[in-house]
């Protein structure tokens, strides 16, 4: 297997892009990544996306995006794994390069969510779940994650105010991210006073609805050294799945797929959690951020709140996390999210994170979740010296 | 939802019909093609008791399309006495008075109306 490198990154701002469609967003992010890499001819295009079929009545995104970029003849496909569509597209792209099937792969994650009403988006998001036995009963995606939050608080006696600190820090980080959807500070009081969406989850504990696209260009590391000034190596790219529905698992307060994908990724990279300098976790709901810190080995079970309270996930802390705002504040355009995480890690490892730069960051980790802990991808990236 | 899809699921939704693995005895709901405990593929139908305990619950305040008129409503994970876990609405109660550990029982209820026909299925209520 060949070593894989990221030679270009680009993204759009996350937000309400009333003047841009799904295709426009995907093209904008892709062109920025291509300009960044100065690479305009690619073998393969992978589009990470979850809901275009339902929200835009548009499928066949691989060829649609490839053609829009003038890449006639390139191999192309849409990759879908619910909210992990972006991470999964990067994962498959890495396999294409590592195996020698492709010498250059453009991975673009995109989601256009604001064309639909909130009930329609809520229904579309619930498509990540079992339609016959979960969605049929009226379970919303937020509701299922609310079950996780309740079980977690109950199991470990964690207060909701402690969980509410996670989005507060994400919003703080997003202040310096020009691509973030929500660039304003919030307080624990504001989180606790925001409306309840599904008990006990408050609005400000949940990622919002937004449009966005992010793209990365992958090449074999050996060729990347000549093609790019600052290639970043993909040290590991793994995925794991769990029993499909939350309610069928033994434990609602930890995700087996996070632990399994992390174990495989750390083994492949020859690293441990303490070797990671910067972390991206899938905080679609604040409690998931805490559970990720525990499942990845940065905190003991039930103790992530202590790490957060002590400043451990802030810039300069023990493990700076979601340094561009995470899903909560950068935004969560579903199929694009996993690619945004990779773009942001690359910016950290290149030393291009501006005011939020983690000094001397050499290795980053990204966790992207599809469903309620059902499909989880892991990526470990490393600076190339 | 299509009429054929609805009718296909009726035994599960109307009678909580699960499956018992002939190899290891594990009970599954919904029925599976492959037993995830022993890998077996031979099952016999097993109607579940509908008696169980509430493990976790939430109150949906912003429902998906099709459930708009029903909010707020409670959704919970119920562990049936056969050991099987199911997700369903918790009904016939004040959601504010629900507690984890409460004994519940299955009842047949209207789930929603979709495109002119009425869909039924199981919910749970305090026993």
Interface residues (C-beta under 8 A of the other chain):
Chain A: X118 X119 X120 X122 X123 X126 X132 X133 X134 X135 X136 X137 X138 X139 X140 X142 X143 X146 X147 X150 X151 X154 X195 X196 X197 X198 X199 X200 X201 X243 X245 X246 X247 X248 X252
Chain B: X9 X12 X13 X30 X36 X55 X56 X57 X58 X59 X60 X61 X62 X63 X64 X65 X66 X67 X68 X70 X73 X75 X76 X77 X85 X86 X87 X88 X89 X100 X111 X112 X119 X121 X123
